[in-house]
Amino acid sequence: MPIILSLSQLDTEQQLWAAGPEGLFAVNQSGHNGDMLNPVPQPEQELYCCGVADDRVLVGGLPHGVAFSLDAGDNWQASWMDGVDAPVVCMAPDPRVAETGVILAGSAGGGILRTRNRGSSWWVSNFGLRDYSVLTLAWAPVAPDDVWPRREVVFAGTEEGIYRSPNAGLGWKRSEGFDGVCQVIAVSPHFHRDGLVLIGTEEIGLWRSQDGGHTFTQVEGAPRRVDALTANAAGWVLSNEEQLWSSPDGLTWSPLENTRPTLTLFTTSSGVWSGGEHGLELIK
């Protein structure tokens, strides 16, 4: 069974994509585990992540940094990478990518790259960033019309901390309270009302912010290792090395019985997708 490390989809009307060391897959969401993953040829020799815009699928890795396809993987084009030759390990499209064309990419040593044309060309966007090993990226949801000022908030996790951008990745400021390797970030779907952001680590547990990601404190009683993390309308789901856990508020956690550990969690309107060494499955 292929190992899945990355999932991407803009909405339930579009294709769900999965990526891992064995390659890129178009997900048959009505299939079973054995026939759910349909291989799609892609140009990266080392594949770390996938992403989507409204008209294309993108892959991140080596040797191309980012490559994109306009025809669901039949043909590929390498992106212009602004001189960065480090591998791209994570991607996060702006929730309004169809309007803005903005996607962020995190690299292992080159920092953050930003595109305004859906990934055809990328520019370094490291203003305020002190660590260029970027492991994870996560956008806050679009601000409601009655919220002012209308910030476009996005977070970046690095090997030494977490950074917050209020302007769609143009500039970054390090958040306070957390020092360590930030492995995964999840932002509340009600972020502009509750200000909740969670970050997970491999060795020092789960951390929580309730002020919009400006400061973080450690969550007592949560699993010490967090390999995957996501938010949905009902609360939060994480995986440690043993199983999945759920929480209504990010503070109190309960194990989900008869679940397997996972390496990535991805929330859609259909449920939470779990990807890892077992392949891919949907958790209702």
PyMOL commands that set and color helices and strands:
alter all, ss='L'
color gray80, all
select helices_A, chain A and resi 33-35+97-100+191-194
alter helices_A, ss='H'
color red, helices_A
select strands_A, chain A and resi 6-8+17-20+23-27+37-40+46-53+56-62+65-69+77-78+88-93+103-107+112-115+123-124+134-139+154-158+162-165+173-174+184-187+197-200+206-209+217-218+228-232+235-239+244-247+254-255+264-268+271-276+279-283
alter strands_A, ss='S'
color yellow, strands_A
deselect
rebuild
show_as cartoon
